[in-house]
Amino acid sequence: MSSVRCMANHFRKWPRSPRIWMVFLIMMTYCTPYFTTTIRQFCQDYDAACTGWLLPLALTVENRRLWIMLLPMLLFCDAPFLDEQQPFLIVRTGRLRWGAGQILYIFAASAVFYLVSFLIMALMLLPYLEFSLDWGKVIRTLSQGYINQMYAMDPLPEAVILQYTPLQATLLCGAGTWVASSFIGLLMFLCNLWARREVGILLAGCFEGLAFFVERMAWFEGRYLSPVSWVNIKDIGLGTKWSPSWTYVFVTGGILLTVLSALILFSVGKKSIEVIRTV
C-alpha cells in the first residue's frame, strides 16, 4: 500500500504541473488537429457523423506517430521524480517501496496518457462525433484511397479496418502504446539515477529516432528491436518475417519492462538519492 500511495501522490500533483498540461496541450493543438480537421470537413460537407475510434488509426501514420510518441518523453523527463517531498517519502516508506511506487506511477501514467489522448482525438470531432461499436460509414469511406487524395488527408489504413473491430484495434494499440511509453519512462528513470538527466532524454530519443529510421529506410526487420514501432498496429501481427507477432510484442515487452524495473529497484537500493529541480 505504501507503493500505491507513492504512485497516487504523483497524480495529485498533475493539476499543478505545467509540464503535464503541456503534454496534453501539445496533443490537442499540434498532434491532433491536422488529422481531425479534414475528417470534420468531410462530415460537414456530407452532413455525416464520425465515430471516435481515431487514435489507433492516427498512430499508423508516420508523422502523427512520431510526434505523439515524443510526448511520453516530456511526460517522464523529470524521472526519477525527486522533488523536495520525495526524501521524506523515502524515509517513511523505505527505498524499495518508494522505488516500486515510482515504477507503478510510470505504468499508470502511460495508461492514462493513452486514454486521455484517445479522448482528446475523439472530442476534436465535435459536433460531428457519434458513438458506435462499429467503425462507422465515415471512417470506412475515408479509408478509400481516392477519398484521401480528394481531401489531402492522412490515410486511414483499410487493412486495419478490415482486420480488427474498433475495440480490438483500440485495445491492441493501447497495449502497444503502454509498453512503448512505459519502456521510455523506465529507461529515462534508470539513466537519470546514474547520470545527468540529459543522458536519459538522449537515450530515449535514440529509440524514438530508431522507430522513425526503421520506417523511413524500410528496414522493416528493425521493428523487432524498436518498441516504439509496436504502437503501429498496421504492421504488427501480419504473419510475415518483417512483422512482429502480437505474442512477440507482449512477451518481449514484458521482459524489457521486468528487467528495467529490476534494475531500477537494485539501483534505488544502492544509489545515493538527491533532490533535483522539477521540470
C-alpha positions in Angstrom: 0.0 0.0 0.0 2.9 2.4 0.6 4.0 2.0 -3.0 0.4 2.7 -4.2 0.3 5.9 -2.1 3.6 7.0 -3.6 2.2 6.4 -7.0 -1.0 8.3 -6.2 1.0 11.2 -4.8 2.3 11.9 -8.3 -1.1 12.1 -9.8 -2.3 14.5 -7.1 0.5 16.9 -8.4 -0.7 16.8 -12.0 -3.2 19.7 -11.8 -0.3 22.0 -10.6 2.3 20.8 -13.1 2.8 23.0 -16.2 4.7 20.1 -17.8 1.7 17.8 -17.6 -0.6 20.4 -19.0 1.9 21.0 -21.8 1.8 17.3 -22.8 -1.9 17.3 -23.4 -1.9 20.8 -24.8 0.6 19.7 -27.5 -1.6 16.7 -28.2 -4.7 19.0 -28.5 -3.1 21.8 -30.5 -0.5 20.2 -32.7 -0.7 16.4 -32.9 -4.5 16.1 -33.3 -5.9 19.0 -35.4 -4.2 18.1 -38.8 -5.6 14.6 -38.5 -9.1 15.5 -37.5 -9.7 18.7 -39.4 -10.1 17.0 -42.8 -12.4 14.4 -41.2 -14.6 17.2 -39.7 -14.6 18.9 -43.1 -15.8 15.7 -44.8 -18.5 15.3 -42.1 -19.6 18.9 -42.7 -19.7 18.5 -46.5 -21.9 15.4 -46.3 -23.8 16.1 -43.1 -22.5 12.9 -41.5 -21.2 11.9 -38.1 -18.0 10.0 -37.4 -17.1 7.6 -34.6 -14.2 8.4 -32.3 -12.0 5.4 -32.9 -9.3 7.6 -34.4 -6.1 7.3 -32.2 -5.2 3.7 -33.3 -5.6 4.9 -36.9 -3.6 8.1 -36.3 -0.7 6.0 -34.9 -0.4 4.1 -38.2 0.7 7.4 -39.9 4.4 8.0 -39.7 4.4 11.7 -38.9 1.5 11.5 -36.4 3.2 8.6 -34.7 6.5 10.4 -34.4 5.1 13.5 -32.7 2.6 11.6 -30.5 5.2 9.2 -29.2 7.6 12.1 -28.3 5.1 13.2 -25.7 5.9 10.3 -23.2 9.5 11.7 -23.2 8.1 15.0 -22.0 5.8 13.3 -19.5 8.6 11.4 -17.9 11.5 13.8 -18.4 11.8 14.6 -14.7 12.3 10.9 -13.7 13.1 9.8 -11.0 10.7 12.5 -9.8 12.9 13.7 -7.0 11.3 16.9 -5.8 11.6 18.3 -2.3 8.9 15.9 -0.9 10.5 12.7 -2.1 13.3 12.4 0.6 10.6 12.4 3.3 8.6 9.7 1.5 11.8 7.6 1.1 12.4 7.8 4.8 8.8 6.9 5.6 8.3 4.1 3.1 11.8 2.7 2.5 13.8 2.8 -0.6 12.4 -0.3 -2.3 8.7 0.6 -1.6 9.4 4.1 -2.9 11.1 2.7 -6.0 8.2 0.4 -6.6 5.8 3.3 -6.3 7.7 5.2 -9.0 7.6 2.2 -11.3 3.8 1.9 -10.7 3.4 5.6 -11.5 5.2 5.1 -14.8 2.9 2.2 -15.7 -0.2 4.0 -14.6 0.7 7.3 -16.2 1.4 5.5 -19.5 -2.1 4.1 -19.5 -3.6 7.5 -18.6 -1.6 9.1 -21.4 -3.2 6.7 -24.0 -6.7 7.1 -22.6 -6.6 10.9 -22.4 -5.0 11.1 -25.9 -7.8 8.8 -27.2 -10.5 11.1 -25.7 -8.8 14.3 -27.0 -8.7 13.0 -30.5 -12.3 11.8 -30.3 -13.6 15.1 -28.9 -11.9 17.1 -31.6 -14.6 15.7 -33.9 -17.3 17.7 -32.2 -20.0 18.5 -33.2 -19.8 15.5 -35.7 -18.9 12.9 -33.1 -21.2 9.8 -32.8 -20.9 6.8 -30.5 -20.9 3.3 -32.0 -19.1 0.0 -31.6 -18.6 -0.1 -35.3 -16.1 1.9 -37.4 -18.9 3.8 -39.0 -19.6 4.9 -42.5 -17.3 7.9 -42.4 -14.2 6.1 -41.4 -14.9 3.2 -43.8 -15.4 5.7 -46.6 -12.3 7.7 -45.8 -10.2 4.6 -45.9 -10.6 4.5 -49.6 -7.6 5.9 -51.4 -9.3 8.2 -53.8 -11.2 10.0 -51.0 -7.9 10.5 -49.1 -6.5 12.2 -52.2 -9.5 14.4 -52.7 -9.3 15.8 -49.1 -5.4 15.7 -48.9 -5.7 13.9 -45.6 -3.6 11.4 -43.7 -4.5 7.9 -44.9 -6.8 5.7 -42.8 -5.5 2.2 -43.3 -8.2 0.0 -44.8 -6.2 -3.1 -43.7 -6.7 -2.2 -40.0 -10.4 -1.5 -40.5 -10.9 -4.9 -42.2 -8.7 -6.9 -39.8 -9.9 -5.5 -36.5 -13.0 -4.3 -34.8 -12.7 -0.8 -33.3 -12.5 -2.2 -29.8 -9.8 -4.8 -30.8 -7.8 -2.1 -32.5 -8.1 0.3 -29.6 -7.1 -2.4 -27.0 -4.1 -3.7 -29.1 -2.9 -0.2 -29.9 -3.4 0.8 -26.3 -1.3 -2.2 -25.1 1.5 -1.4 -27.6 1.5 2.2 -26.6 1.5 1.3 -22.9 4.5 -1.0 -23.5 6.4 1.7 -25.5 5.6 4.6 -23.1 6.4 2.5 -20.0 9.7 1.4 -21.7 10.6 5.1 -22.4 9.7 6.1 -18.8 11.6 3.3 -17.1 14.6 3.8 -19.4 14.8 7.5 -18.6 14.3 6.7 -14.8 17.2 4.3 -14.8 19.6 6.5 -16.8 18.7 9.6 -14.7 19.5 7.7 -11.5 23.1 7.1 -12.6 23.8 10.1 -14.8 22.6 13.5 -15.8 19.0 14.0 -16.9 20.2 14.7 -20.4 21.5 11.2 -20.8 18.1 9.7 -20.2 16.5 12.1 -22.6 19.2 11.3 -25.3 18.9 7.6 -25.0 15.1 7.7 -25.1 15.3 10.0 -28.1 17.5 7.4 -29.8 14.7 4.8 -29.5 12.2 7.4 -30.9 14.6 8.0 -33.7 15.1 4.3 -34.3 11.4 3.9 -35.0 11.4 6.7 -37.5 14.6 5.3 -39.1 13.0 1.8 -39.4 10.1 3.1 -41.4 11.8 5.8 -43.4 14.7 3.5 -44.5 12.4 0.5 -45.0 14.4 -1.6 -42.5 11.3 -3.5 -41.5 13.1 -6.2 -39.6 14.2 -3.5 -37.3 10.7 -3.4 -35.9 11.8 -6.3 -33.7 14.3 -4.0 -32.0 12.1 -0.9 -31.8 9.5 -0.9 -29.0 8.1 2.5 -30.3 7.3 0.8 -33.6 4.9 -1.5 -31.8 2.2 1.2 -31.5 1.6 0.8 -35.3 -1.0 -1.9 -35.5 -1.0 -1.8 -39.3 2.4 -3.5 -39.3 2.1 -5.9 -36.4 0.8 -9.5 -36.4 0.7 -9.9 -40.2 2.5 -13.3 -40.2 5.4 -12.1 -42.2 9.1 -12.1 -41.4 9.2 -8.3 -41.1 6.0 -8.1 -39.0 6.4 -9.0 -35.3 3.6 -11.1 -33.9 1.5 -9.8 -31.0 2.9 -12.6 -28.9 6.4 -11.3 -29.6 5.4 -7.8 -28.7 3.8 -8.7 -25.4 6.4 -11.3 -24.3 9.4 -9.1 -25.3 7.8 -6.0 -23.9 7.1 -7.8 -20.7 10.7 -9.0 -20.4 12.0 -5.5 -21.1 9.8 -3.8 -18.5 10.6 -6.5 -16.0 14.4 -6.2 -16.5 14.3 -2.4 -16.3 12.1 -2.5 -13.2 14.5 -4.9 -11.5 17.5 -2.7 -12.4 15.7 0.4 -11.1 14.9 -1.3 -7.7 18.5 -2.5 -7.5 19.8 1.0 -8.3 17.4 2.7 -5.8 18.9 0.5 -3.1 22.5 1.3 -4.0 22.5 4.8 -5.4 22.5 8.0 -3.3 19.4 9.9 -4.0 19.4 13.7 -4.3 16.7 16.2 -4.9 16.6 17.6 -8.4 14.8 20.5 -9.9 11.3 19.7 -11.2 10.7 20.3 -14.9 
